[in-house]
Amino acid sequence: MTKISNRVIVFCLMLLCLICPASAYTTQYYWSNGYVGYTIDSSVPTAYKSCVDAAANAWTNAGADFDYYSSVNSNNKVRYYSFGSQVNYLGSCTRYVYSGTTRLSKMYIDLNSDYSSSWSTSTPCPSGKYDVLSVFTHEFGHGVGLGHSTITSATMFKDTNSGTVYKRSLEQDDKNGIIAIYGT
Ligand SMILES: [Zn+2]
């Protein structure tokens, strides 16, 4: 009897370990071809362009069968403009899908120029400032098809704190998310 009880307990613990990490990230959409170009719009300040490429590369190097590449004339645009009344949003990723599917056809990644006096590209990020690269890395995660994660340290958690740069690098949960969509 003792042996049987032990086996039951071990089995339950294994199940918990398997279920918990998988419930953190969320997947929403996918590209049928895991090779997605983007074009940096002329509205993006020159000083931020390297952040765009670094953000895209973080996902290219996440271990999934997926690549972002910079293109001169892609339908997918990265822009910098005023969000107007949507003052709480640092950035956004607008995604378009083919009718009746979750298959992506186009995306726009935008950085809110209303925060022009609050953006930073410095390391570390000064107190009260927001890190451009962190926000782009988060939005490019939406660009691969991910939703928000419940893990607060993950790049795909919904909020970005001022004075931090930790979202520049992907957590295992973020990598698990993109691998869940595209495989390795
Ligand atoms: Zn988000």
Residues whose N, C-alpha, C, O or C-beta is under 5 A from the ligand:
A	BS01	ZN	K158
